[in-house]
Amino acid sequence: MEFVAEKQRKSRLLPVDVSVAIITFLMLIMCNQVYHSTLLAAEAYSSPSIIMAHRTESGEGRMIVDDYREAYYWLKQNTPQDARIMSWWDYGY
C-alpha cells in the first residue's frame, strides 16, 4: 500500500503545494482582470456624449462629429413645440 502511494506521488508533475499556489495566482489574475474591466466599462458608459471625436486616417488631425447635435437643433427650429418624433435605431449602425 505504501509503495502505491509513493509511486503516485512521484508520478505527479508538480507537488501539490506548487499546484495550489499556481492555481491561486491564476485566480487572482482573473479576478483582477474582471475588476479592471468593470472599472473601464463603468467609466466609458457613465458619461455618454452625442459629440464624438476621432483622429484622421493619417493620425495628424482630429475630427469632431457633431451630427446629432445639429439634427437636434434642426428639429428644434423646424418642428412644433409639441411634435413627436419617431425614429428607428439599428443597434449595429
A tleap script that builds the chain and sets N, CA, C and O, in Angstrom:
source leaprc.protein.ff14SB
mol = sequence {
  NMET GLU PHE VAL ALA GLU LYS GLN ARG LYS
  SER ARG LEU LEU PRO VAL ASP VAL SER VAL
  ALA ILE ILE THR PHE LEU MET LEU ILE MET
  CYS ASN GLN VAL TYR HIE SER THR LEU LEU
  ALA ALA GLU ALA TYR SER SER PRO SER ILE
  ILE MET ALA HIE ARG THR GLU SER GLY GLU
  GLY ARG MET ILE VAL ASP ASP TYR ARG GLU
  ALA TYR TYR TRP LEU LYS GLN ASN THR PRO
  GLN ASP ALA ARG ILE MET SER TRP TRP ASP
  TYR GLY CTYR
}
set mol.1.N position { 0.827 -1.184 0.000 }
set mol.1.CA position { 0.000 0.000 0.000 }
set mol.1.C position { 0.876 1.254 0.000 }
set mol.1.O position { 0.600 2.215 -0.719 }
set mol.2.N position { 1.905 1.234 0.793 }
set mol.2.CA position { 2.807 2.366 0.888 }
set mol.2.C position { 3.540 2.585 -0.432 }
set mol.2.O position { 3.820 3.720 -0.818 }
set mol.3.N position { 3.844 1.502 -1.108 }
set mol.3.CA position { 4.549 1.580 -2.383 }
set mol.3.C position { 3.695 2.278 -3.442 }
set mol.3.O position { 4.222 3.069 -4.224 }
set mol.4.N position { 2.389 2.002 -3.485 }
set mol.4.CA position { 1.481 2.612 -4.454 }
set mol.4.C position { 1.374 4.120 -4.224 }
set mol.4.O position { 1.405 4.894 -5.180 }
set mol.5.N position { 1.250 4.543 -2.966 }
set mol.5.CA position { 1.166 5.975 -2.643 }
set mol.5.C position { 2.452 6.680 -3.036 }
set mol.5.O position { 2.410 7.793 -3.560 }
set mol.6.N position { 3.591 6.053 -2.793 }
set mol.6.CA position { 4.884 6.650 -3.162 }
set mol.6.C position { 5.011 6.755 -4.676 }
set mol.6.O position { 5.552 7.737 -5.184 }
set mol.7.N position { 4.525 5.766 -5.392 }
set mol.7.CA position { 4.590 5.770 -6.849 }
set mol.7.C position { 3.702 6.879 -7.423 }
set mol.7.O position { 4.094 7.552 -8.376 }
set mol.8.N position { 2.496 7.073 -6.841 }
set mol.8.CA position { 1.606 8.147 -7.293 }
set mol.8.C position { 2.227 9.512 -7.019 }
set mol.8.O position { 2.123 10.411 -7.855 }
set mol.9.N position { 2.866 9.685 -5.875 }
set mol.9.CA position { 3.481 10.952 -5.521 }
set mol.9.C position { 4.622 11.275 -6.492 }
set mol.9.O position { 4.798 12.435 -6.866 }
set mol.10.N position { 5.383 10.287 -6.898 }
set mol.10.CA position { 6.495 10.504 -7.820 }
set mol.10.C position { 6.003 10.744 -9.246 }
set mol.10.O position { 6.690 11.398 -10.031 }
set mol.11.N position { 4.835 10.228 -9.589 }
set mol.11.CA position { 4.338 10.388 -10.955 }
set mol.11.C position { 3.711 11.757 -11.198 }
set mol.11.O position { 3.416 12.092 -12.345 }
set mol.12.N position { 3.498 12.558 -10.152 }
set mol.12.CA position { 2.944 13.908 -10.312 }
set mol.12.C position { 3.973 14.803 -10.979 }
set mol.12.O position { 5.177 14.682 -10.752 }
set mol.13.N position { 3.466 15.697 -11.802 }
set mol.13.CA position { 4.342 16.634 -12.492 }
set mol.13.C position { 4.849 17.706 -11.545 }
set mol.13.O position { 6.024 18.070 -11.573 }
set mol.14.N position { 3.941 18.214 -10.694 }
set mol.14.CA position { 4.292 19.236 -9.712 }
set mol.14.C position { 3.811 18.802 -8.334 }
set mol.14.O position { 2.824 18.076 -8.219 }
set mol.15.N position { 4.495 19.238 -7.303 }
set mol.15.CA position { 3.982 18.963 -5.957 }
set mol.15.C position { 2.648 19.667 -5.732 }
set mol.15.O position { 2.348 20.657 -6.398 }
set mol.16.N position { 1.866 19.172 -4.818 }
set mol.16.CA position { 0.530 19.695 -4.554 }
set mol.16.C position { 0.588 21.156 -4.139 }
set mol.16.O position { -0.216 21.958 -4.614 }
set mol.17.N position { 1.520 21.524 -3.262 }
set mol.17.CA position { 1.582 22.905 -2.799 }
set mol.17.C position { 1.936 23.876 -3.921 }
set mol.17.O position { 1.442 25.004 -3.933 }
set mol.18.N position { 2.769 23.466 -4.852 }
set mol.18.CA position { 3.099 24.312 -6.001 }
set mol.18.C position { 1.884 24.449 -6.920 }
set mol.18.O position { 1.615 25.531 -7.442 }
set mol.19.N position { 1.159 23.362 -7.115 }
set mol.19.CA position { -0.051 23.403 -7.947 }
set mol.19.C position { -1.093 24.340 -7.346 }
set mol.19.O position { -1.717 25.115 -8.071 }
set mol.20.N position { -1.288 24.278 -6.034 }
set mol.20.CA position { -2.248 25.149 -5.360 }
set mol.20.C position { -1.808 26.605 -5.486 }
set mol.20.O position { -2.643 27.482 -5.708 }
set mol.21.N position { -0.534 26.869 -5.350 }
set mol.21.CA position { -0.026 28.240 -5.477 }
set mol.21.C position { -0.244 28.779 -6.887 }
set mol.21.O position { -0.631 29.936 -7.052 }
set mol.22.N position { -0.004 27.969 -7.887 }
set mol.22.CA position { -0.199 28.401 -9.281 }
set mol.22.C position { -1.674 28.678 -9.548 }
set mol.22.O position { -2.011 29.696 -10.153 }
set mol.23.N position { -2.549 27.794 -9.111 }
set mol.23.CA position { -3.990 27.986 -9.327 }
set mol.23.C position { -4.475 29.234 -8.595 }
set mol.23.O position { -5.279 29.993 -9.136 }
set mol.24.N position { -3.999 29.453 -7.376 }
set mol.24.CA position { -4.378 30.648 -6.622 }
set mol.24.C position { -3.916 31.903 -7.344 }
set mol.24.O position { -4.668 32.871 -7.456 }
set mol.25.N position { -2.687 31.891 -7.832 }
set mol.25.CA position { -2.148 33.034 -8.569 }
set mol.25.C position { -2.973 33.317 -9.826 }
set mol.25.O position { -3.288 34.473 -10.109 }
set mol.26.N position { -3.322 32.284 -10.572 }
set mol.26.CA position { -4.128 32.464 -11.779 }
set mol.26.C position { -5.522 32.992 -11.454 }
set mol.26.O position { -6.051 33.827 -12.188 }
set mol.27.N position { -6.115 32.523 -10.379 }
set mol.27.CA position { -7.429 33.022 -9.970 }
set mol.27.C position { -7.360 34.497 -9.586 }
set mol.27.O position { -8.268 35.263 -9.908 }
set mol.28.N position { -6.295 34.899 -8.905 }
set mol.28.CA position { -6.121 36.310 -8.553 }
set mol.28.C position { -5.985 37.179 -9.795 }
set mol.28.O position { -6.549 38.271 -9.857 }
set mol.29.N position { -5.248 36.703 -10.772 }
set mol.29.CA position { -5.102 37.451 -12.027 }
set mol.29.C position { -6.452 37.588 -12.720 }
set mol.29.O position { -6.783 38.670 -13.204 }
set mol.30.N position { -7.233 36.519 -12.780 }
set mol.30.CA position { -8.543 36.588 -13.437 }
set mol.30.C position { -9.501 37.515 -12.691 }
set mol.30.O position { -10.242 38.271 -13.319 }
set mol.31.N position { -9.492 37.464 -11.362 }
set mol.31.CA position { -10.347 38.374 -10.587 }
set mol.31.C position { -9.936 39.823 -10.805 }
set mol.31.O position { -10.786 40.707 -10.913 }
set mol.32.N position { -8.637 40.063 -10.868 }
set mol.32.CA position { -8.145 41.413 -11.126 }
set mol.32.C position { -8.577 41.886 -12.509 }
set mol.32.O position { -8.922 43.056 -12.673 }
set mol.33.N position { -8.568 41.019 -13.490 }
set mol.33.CA position { -8.987 41.388 -14.841 }
set mol.33.C position { -10.467 41.759 -14.876 }
set mol.33.O position { -10.848 42.735 -15.522 }
set mol.34.N position { -11.299 40.989 -14.189 }
set mol.34.CA position { -12.733 41.293 -14.130 }
set mol.34.C position { -12.955 42.640 -13.456 }
set mol.34.O position { -13.752 43.449 -13.931 }
set mol.35.N position { -12.260 42.882 -12.361 }
set mol.35.CA position { -12.388 44.149 -11.641 }
set mol.35.C position { -11.955 45.323 -12.527 }
set mol.35.O position { -12.636 46.346 -12.597 }
set mol.36.N position { -10.827 45.158 -13.192 }
set mol.36.CA position { -10.311 46.217 -14.076 }
set mol.36.C position { -11.273 46.474 -15.235 }
set mol.36.O position { -11.537 47.628 -15.570 }
set mol.37.N position { -11.791 45.428 -15.842 }
set mol.37.CA position { -12.726 45.589 -16.960 }
set mol.37.C position { -14.016 46.270 -16.510 }
set mol.37.O position { -14.581 47.082 -17.243 }
set mol.38.N position { -14.479 45.941 -15.314 }
set mol.38.CA position { -15.677 46.584 -14.778 }
set mol.38.C position { -15.455 48.076 -14.579 }
set mol.38.O position { -16.326 48.883 -14.902 }
set mol.39.N position { -14.302 48.445 -14.051 }
set mol.39.CA position { -13.992 49.865 -13.859 }
set mol.39.C position { -13.925 50.607 -15.196 }
set mol.39.O position { -14.438 51.719 -15.316 }
set mol.40.N position { -13.299 49.995 -16.189 }
set mol.40.CA position { -13.202 50.641 -17.501 }
set mol.40.C position { -14.574 50.793 -18.150 }
set mol.40.O position { -14.872 51.837 -18.729 }
set mol.41.N position { -15.399 49.775 -18.059 }
set mol.41.CA position { -16.738 49.850 -18.634 }
set mol.41.C position { -17.579 50.900 -17.922 }
set mol.41.O position { -18.325 51.637 -18.567 }
set mol.42.N position { -17.466 50.976 -16.612 }
set mol.42.CA position { -18.222 51.978 -15.862 }
set mol.42.C position { -17.800 53.383 -16.257 }
set mol.42.O position { -18.641 54.274 -16.381 }
set mol.43.N position { -16.514 53.587 -16.453 }
set mol.43.CA position { -16.019 54.905 -16.859 }
set mol.43.C position { -16.478 55.248 -18.274 }
set mol.43.O position { -16.853 56.387 -18.549 }
set mol.44.N position { -16.449 54.272 -19.159 }
set mol.44.CA position { -16.813 54.528 -20.556 }
set mol.44.C position { -18.296 54.815 -20.718 }
set mol.44.O position { -18.675 55.656 -21.533 }
set mol.45.N position { -19.146 54.127 -19.953 }
set mol.45.CA position { -20.580 54.267 -20.132 }
set mol.45.C position { -21.237 55.253 -19.168 }
set mol.45.O position { -22.442 55.488 -19.262 }
set mol.46.N position { -20.476 55.829 -18.251 }
set mol.46.CA position { -21.081 56.720 -17.272 }
set mol.46.C position { -21.285 58.135 -17.796 }
set mol.46.O position { -22.087 58.885 -17.241 }
set mol.47.N position { -20.588 58.505 -18.836 }
set mol.47.CA position { -20.751 59.861 -19.369 }
set mol.47.C position { -20.912 59.802 -20.893 }
set mol.47.O position { -19.984 60.136 -21.630 }
set mol.48.N position { -22.086 59.379 -21.362 }
set mol.48.CA position { -22.283 59.313 -22.800 }
set mol.48.C position { -22.279 60.705 -23.422 }
set mol.48.O position { -22.651 61.688 -22.781 }
set mol.49.N position { -21.865 60.770 -24.649 }
set mol.49.CA position { -21.771 62.055 -25.335 }
set mol.49.C position { -22.368 61.922 -26.734 }
set mol.49.O position { -22.279 60.872 -27.370 }
set mol.50.N position { -22.975 63.007 -27.194 }
set mol.50.CA position { -23.505 62.989 -28.552 }
set mol.50.C position { -22.502 63.590 -29.524 }
set mol.50.O position { -22.716 63.566 -30.736 }
set mol.51.N position { -21.426 64.120 -29.004 }
set mol.51.CA position { -20.356 64.645 -29.853 }
set mol.51.C position { -19.199 63.660 -29.781 }
set mol.51.O position { -18.682 63.373 -28.702 }
set mol.52.N position { -18.800 63.148 -30.929 }
set mol.52.CA position { -17.732 62.166 -30.961 }
set mol.52.C position { -16.509 62.747 -31.651 }
set mol.52.O position { -16.630 63.561 -32.567 }
set mol.53.N position { -15.358 62.334 -31.218 }
set mol.53.CA position { -14.111 62.800 -31.810 }
set mol.53.C position { -13.245 61.600 -32.164 }
set mol.53.O position { -13.228 60.598 -31.448 }
set mol.54.N position { -12.538 61.711 -33.256 }
set mol.54.CA position { -11.588 60.671 -33.630 }
set mol.54.C position { -10.485 61.292 -34.467 }
set mol.54.O position { -10.607 62.427 -34.928 }
set mol.55.N position { -9.433 60.560 -34.656 }
set mol.55.CA position { -8.298 61.044 -35.444 }
set mol.55.C position { -8.507 60.703 -36.917 }
set mol.55.O position { -9.191 59.738 -37.258 }
set mol.56.N position { -7.914 61.502 -37.765 }
set mol.56.CA position { -7.992 61.232 -39.203 }
set mol.56.C position { -7.153 60.005 -39.536 }
set mol.56.O position { -6.416 59.503 -38.688 }
set mol.57.N position { -7.264 59.529 -40.757 }
set mol.57.CA position { -6.533 58.328 -41.153 }
set mol.57.C position { -5.030 58.502 -41.023 }
set mol.57.O position { -4.319 57.561 -40.671 }
set mol.58.N position { -4.546 59.710 -41.306 }
set mol.58.CA position { -3.111 59.945 -41.196 }
set mol.58.C position { -2.659 60.051 -39.745 }
set mol.58.O position { -1.469 59.928 -39.453 }
set mol.59.N position { -3.604 60.280 -38.837 }
set mol.59.CA position { -3.278 60.377 -37.426 }
set mol.59.C position { -2.834 61.756 -36.997 }
set mol.59.O position { -2.522 61.971 -35.825 }
set mol.60.N position { -2.800 62.686 -37.919 }
set mol.60.CA position { -2.299 64.020 -37.606 }
set mol.60.C position { -3.387 64.939 -37.051 }
set mol.60.O position { -3.134 65.713 -36.128 }
set mol.61.N position { -4.579 64.857 -37.604 }
set mol.61.CA position { -5.636 65.774 -37.208 }
set mol.61.C position { -6.707 65.100 -36.386 }
set mol.61.O position { -6.750 63.877 -36.259 }
set mol.62.N position { -7.571 65.928 -35.831 }
set mol.62.CA position { -8.677 65.417 -35.034 }
set mol.62.C position { -9.976 65.846 -35.696 }
set mol.62.O position { -10.124 67.002 -36.093 }
set mol.63.N position { -10.914 64.919 -35.814 }
set mol.63.CA position { -12.181 65.204 -36.465 }
set mol.63.C position { -13.300 65.128 -35.425 }
set mol.63.O position { -13.404 64.151 -34.683 }
set mol.64.N position { -14.129 66.159 -35.380 }
set mol.64.CA position { -15.256 66.209 -34.458 }
set mol.64.C position { -16.529 65.900 -35.245 }
set mol.64.O position { -16.809 66.545 -36.255 }
set mol.65.N position { -17.293 64.923 -34.786 }
set mol.65.CA position { -18.559 64.562 -35.416 }
set mol.65.C position { -19.671 65.124 -34.538 }
set mol.65.O position { -19.872 64.676 -33.409 }
set mol.66.N position { -20.391 66.113 -35.071 }
set mol.66.CA position { -21.412 66.824 -34.313 }
set mol.66.C position { -22.796 66.658 -34.947 }
set mol.66.O position { -23.666 67.512 -34.772 }
set mol.67.N position { -22.999 65.571 -35.674 }
set mol.67.CA position { -24.240 65.375 -36.423 }
set mol.67.C position { -25.474 65.320 -35.535 }
set mol.67.O position { -26.514 65.881 -35.881 }
set mol.68.N position { -25.368 64.648 -34.392 }
set mol.68.CA position { -26.540 64.510 -33.520 }
set mol.68.C position { -27.016 65.866 -33.027 }
set mol.68.O position { -28.209 66.167 -33.073 }
set mol.69.N position { -26.090 66.676 -32.558 }
set mol.69.CA position { -26.479 67.975 -32.023 }
set mol.69.C position { -27.058 68.868 -33.115 }
set mol.69.O position { -28.006 69.613 -32.869 }
set mol.70.N position { -26.499 68.798 -34.305 }
set mol.70.CA position { -27.051 69.560 -35.429 }
set mol.70.C position { -28.458 69.082 -35.770 }
set mol.70.O position { -29.332 69.895 -36.071 }
set mol.71.N position { -28.683 67.772 -35.725 }
set mol.71.CA position { -30.019 67.234 -36.011 }
set mol.71.C position { -31.021 67.677 -34.946 }
set mol.71.O position { -32.157 68.021 -35.271 }
set mol.72.N position { -30.609 67.670 -33.684 }
set mol.72.CA position { -31.498 68.143 -32.618 }
set mol.72.C position { -31.822 69.628 -32.791 }
set mol.72.O position { -32.959 70.047 -32.575 }
set mol.73.N position { -30.840 70.404 -33.174 }
set mol.73.CA position { -31.075 71.826 -33.383 }
set mol.73.C position { -32.047 72.040 -34.547 }
set mol.73.O position { -32.933 72.890 -34.470 }
set mol.74.N position { -31.880 71.267 -35.625 }
set mol.74.CA position { -32.785 71.377 -36.769 }
set mol.74.C position { -34.214 71.024 -36.337 }
set mol.74.O position { -35.163 71.717 -36.706 }
set mol.75.N position { -34.367 69.942 -35.551 }
set mol.75.CA position { -35.696 69.565 -35.061 }
set mol.75.C position { -36.303 70.677 -34.220 }
set mol.75.O position { -37.493 70.971 -34.338 }
set mol.76.N position { -35.502 71.286 -33.383 }
set mol.76.CA position { -35.992 72.360 -32.525 }
set mol.76.C position { -36.480 73.548 -33.359 }
set mol.76.O position { -37.495 74.162 -33.029 }
set mol.77.N position { -35.769 73.868 -34.427 }
set mol.77.CA position { -36.100 75.031 -35.242 }
set mol.77.C position { -37.233 74.767 -36.231 }
set mol.77.O position { -37.936 75.700 -36.617 }
set mol.78.N position { -37.424 73.513 -36.648 }
set mol.78.CA position { -38.333 73.214 -37.751 }
set mol.78.C position { -39.548 72.373 -37.389 }
set mol.78.O position { -40.291 71.963 -38.281 }
set mol.79.N position { -39.765 72.110 -36.137 }
set mol.79.CA position { -40.945 71.334 -35.739 }
set mol.79.C position { -41.683 72.080 -34.628 }
set mol.79.O position { -41.079 72.867 -33.899 }
set mol.80.N position { -42.981 71.835 -34.498 }
set mol.80.CA position { -43.741 72.475 -33.416 }
set mol.80.C position { -43.251 72.007 -32.042 }
set mol.80.O position { -42.612 70.962 -31.914 }
set mol.81.N position { -43.566 72.807 -31.024 }
set mol.81.CA position { -43.132 72.511 -29.662 }
set mol.81.C position { -43.641 71.161 -29.176 }
set mol.81.O position { -42.927 70.459 -28.460 }
set mol.82.N position { -44.873 70.779 -29.554 }
set mol.82.CA position { -45.452 69.530 -29.071 }
set mol.82.C position { -45.319 68.383 -30.080 }
set mol.82.O position { -46.030 67.383 -29.983 }
set mol.83.N position { -44.420 68.528 -31.034 }
set mol.83.CA position { -44.236 67.491 -32.053 }
set mol.83.C position { -43.668 66.217 -31.433 }
set mol.83.O position { -42.927 66.254 -30.451 }
set mol.84.N position { -44.037 65.101 -32.031 }
set mol.84.CA position { -43.498 63.810 -31.608 }
set mol.84.C position { -42.640 63.271 -32.745 }
set mol.84.O position { -43.027 63.301 -33.913 }
set mol.85.N position { -41.495 62.792 -32.380 }
set mol.85.CA position { -40.527 62.313 -33.364 }
set mol.85.C position { -40.407 60.800 -33.218 }
set mol.85.O position { -40.212 60.280 -32.119 }
set mol.86.N position { -40.527 60.109 -34.341 }
set mol.86.CA position { -40.342 58.667 -34.339 }
set mol.86.C position { -39.086 58.355 -35.139 }
set mol.86.O position { -38.910 58.857 -36.249 }
set mol.87.N position { -38.228 57.539 -34.583 }
set mol.87.CA position { -37.005 57.171 -35.293 }
set mol.87.C position { -36.734 55.688 -35.113 }
set mol.87.O position { -37.275 55.043 -34.214 }
set mol.88.N position { -35.906 55.173 -35.967 }
set mol.88.CA position { -35.529 53.769 -35.912 }
set mol.88.C position { -34.040 53.710 -35.670 }
set mol.88.O position { -33.267 54.379 -36.356 }
set mol.89.N position { -33.630 52.910 -34.692 }
set mol.89.CA position { -32.213 52.813 -34.373 }
set mol.89.C position { -31.771 51.364 -34.544 }
set mol.89.O position { -32.207 50.481 -33.807 }
set mol.90.N position { -30.918 51.135 -35.505 }
set mol.90.CA position { -30.353 49.805 -35.675 }
set mol.90.C position { -29.129 49.686 -34.767 }
set mol.90.O position { -28.236 50.532 -34.805 }
set mol.91.N position { -29.096 48.655 -33.969 }
set mol.91.CA position { -28.026 48.520 -32.999 }
set mol.91.C position { -26.661 48.331 -33.653 }
set mol.91.O position { -25.642 48.675 -33.054 }
set mol.92.N position { -26.622 47.808 -34.830 }
set mol.92.CA position { -25.336 47.578 -35.483 }
set mol.92.C position { -24.804 48.770 -36.234 }
set mol.92.O position { -23.725 48.703 -36.823 }
set mol.93.N position { -25.541 49.861 -36.225 }
set mol.93.CA position { -25.130 51.020 -37.020 }
set mol.93.C position { -24.121 51.853 -36.305 }
set mol.93.O position { -23.670 52.868 -36.836 }
savepdb mol mol.pdb
quit
